[in-house]
């Protein structure tokens, strides 16, 4: 099942189910208590992130080849940081390059996103996937200058600007993806493939991440876990490759779909005379 979330022409938030022919039917209920397909054709005025995140937990340095390209040691434990839920944005919506706190080093990171479907605490590796609602594409957009030099040693400042967590285009439920660590994953910048990998290259697989993140912590329904990015990020290239206005960045994951976002400058009306 593919769960979509969208605004209808009246501006109301709705859930729907994507049909094999590409259409969307309206669904009643919610993803946590259950969705009922009304079989009525839905009119999608604007796509939304397929979930309103309760939290966005992110994992750094979780692909072996990505750790190698950055010169980092393989971590002993998952490297955890967070984005604010307000960073989430939908497929088709623009990624805004920060200008109030200016960044000239905004990077892309294709990621498999895991959506938790019920309260999860102290999961074991064996039962971890029982707590998963499904999977979607994610892009851990990162302002590397604020991540590396302006964040006081923490990553969150460079990771959580508005629009820095594209998610979509829909959630694919677990019955369609029994093994999340058996998927190809890629990103394409202006049509050129810049990342091309497989989720089997994760250092910590999805069940291990859920076990670790839920240890003595309750993961609420709607928690999104961004599971790390493979090699090929712009920061690690020579010359380095940063997102710029008019770019389009696409994340594609096998059996899930295609998340596409144009890149623009932060809008002028959001700025003021104190701009940095």
N, C-alpha and C positions, 0 to 999 in steps of 0.2 A: 504494500500500500504506500502511496505517495501522498503525504499530507502537505497542503499548501495553506498559506495564510495571506489574506489580502484585504484591501479596502474595496467595498462595493461602490456603486455610483452615488449612494447617499452618504458615503464617508464612514460607514459602519465597518468594524473589523469582523471578518468572517473566516471560517475554516472551510476548506474544500478538499476534494480528492481528485487527483489528476488521473484522467482516463488514458488508456493506451493510444487513443487517437489524438491526444494532445489537449482535449477539452478538459474542463473542470466542472465537477458537480458539487452543489452546495451540501455541506455536512452540518448536522446539528450536534451539539455537545462540545466537548473539548478533548484534546489528545490524552489526557490523564484518566478521565472517567470513562472515556469511550466516545467515538464519533459514529453517527448514523448517517449513511448516505441517503439523501432525499431523492436522488436521481433527477433532481432539477438542475438544469444547466445554470452555472454561475456566471455572472458578469463581473469580470475582474477589472476594476478601474485602475488599481495600482498594487503591485506585489509588495508584501511586507516580508521581513525576516520570518522564516517558517515557525519560529518560536519567539516569544517575548522572554528573553533569558532572565532567570532568577539570579544567576551569577555566570560569569565567564571565567573559567579556570584554564590556564594555559600552561603548556609544557615546553620548556626550552631544551635545545640540544638532544632531541630524541630520535634522530636518525643518524646512524653510524657515519654515513658519508658526509652529512652536514657537519657533524662534530669535527671530522677530519678537515673539511674545507675552511673552517674557522680557526683551526689550530687548537681546539679545546680538547681536554681530556674527556673520555667517556665518563659520565657522571655515575657516582655510586648509587644515588637516589634520584628520582625524577626532580628536575629543576622546575619549580612552580612559581608562576606569577599570575596576575589577574588583570583583566580589563573591566571597566565599568559596563553594566548592561546598556547604557546610553550610547556606547560605541557601535552597537549593532546596526547594520543597514542591510538593505535588500539587494537581490540581484537587479541589475539595471540602474541602481541608484549610484550617484557619483561618490567616489572617494575624494575628499577635500584635503588638499595639501595645506597644512597649518601655516597661517600667516600672522596671527596674533602672537603666538610663540613660534616664530618662523623656523621651519625645517627645510633644508635643502638636500636632505638625505633620506627620503621616504622610500621604503623597500616593500616588496611583495613577499608573501610566504604562504604557499598553498598548504592547506591542512585538512585532514579528516576531522570533522566535528562530531562528537558524541553527545546525544541529548538524553539526559536522565529522565525517566518516566514516572518514578515513584520514590518516596523517601528512602534514602540509601545511607546506612551507617554501618561501619565495620563489615563491609562485604568481604567475602573471600574471593580469591582468584577463581575458584571453581564456580561460584554463583554470581559473579560480578555482572555478566551480561544479562542476567535476569532483570536487572534494574534499568536496562537501556530501553528507551522508547524507539530510537532509531538513529540514523546518521544523515548528515548533510555536508555540503562543501563549506569550507571556511577559508578566510584569508586573514592571516595575522599581520595586518599592515603595521609597519614599524618605522618610526622616525629615529634612524640610527644615531643621529647627533644627540638627540635628547636621551635616548636609551643608554648610550655609551659615555657621554660627557656631561650631560645636563641634568641627570636624574639622581645625583647624590649616591651613586652606587646601586640604585634600584632601577628596575626596568619599566615600572608602570608608567612613568611620565611619558616615555617615548612610545608606549604601546596603546594608550587609551584615549587619544584624541577622538573627537566625533568622527564617525564613519570608518574607524579603523578596525571594525570587526564585521566585514561582509559575511553573510550567511545565506545559503540557499542552493538551488531555487526552491527545494522542498525537503521534507524529511522522508527518508525511505525507512520503513519499519524493519525490525530485526528479522522477520520471517523471510525477507528478501535478501538479507545479508547475514548469513549465519557466522561468517568469519571476517571481521573487519580488518584483519591483518593479512588479507589475501586480495588486495585491490591495487590496481595501478592508479597513480596520482601524478598530475602534471599541471604546470601553469604555462600560459602563453601570453607574451607581451606583444601587442600589436601584430598578432598572428605568428610570431616566432616562439618556438618552444624554448623556455628558459629553465624549466624543471621537468624532469621525466624520471619517475622512480616508482617504488612499490612499497606499500605499507608494511611488508614483511621486513623492511630495513629498520623498523623501529627498534630502539634499544630496549624500551619498556613497552610491551604490547598493551592493547586496550584493557584486558582484564587486570593486568598488573597495575595500570594507572588508576583504575577504579578502586581496587583494593587499597592502594596507597592514599588516594585522595579522601576516601571515606573512613579512614582509620581515626576513630575518636571524633569524627566530624560528620554531621548530617548533610548530605547533598540533597537539596530540595528538588522536587520535580521542576523541570525547566532549566536545571543547571546544564550549561554547555561546557564541554571539555574540548579544547583545541589541543590536538595530540602531538604537535610538533611539525616541523617542515623538513622536507628533504633538501639535498644539496641543489645548488644552482641559484641561490639568492643573489640579489644585486650587490650586496656588501662584499661578497667573497669573489667577485669577478675582477678581472684586470683588462680594461679599466672598469671601475665600479659603475653600476647601472642603477640609476635612481628614477623613480616615477616622475613624470612631468605632465603639465597640462596637455590635454588632447590624447594622452595614452589610453589604451584599453587593456585591462588585465583580466585574464580568464583563468579560472581554476576548474579543472575537470577531474572527476574521480569515477572510476569504473563502477557501474551499476547504480550510481547516484545521479550524475548529471553535470551540468555546466553552470557555473557562477560567473557572471560577467559584470564588470564595473568600469565605467569611464573615469578618468582622472581630471579634476578641475582645481583651480585655485579656491581657497576659502573665500566666500562671498564678501564683497567690499562692505555691504551693509552690516556685517557682523563685526567689523573692526572699528576702532576709534583712535583718537589722537595719541593714545598711550602705546600704540603698536610698537613691538620690538623689531 
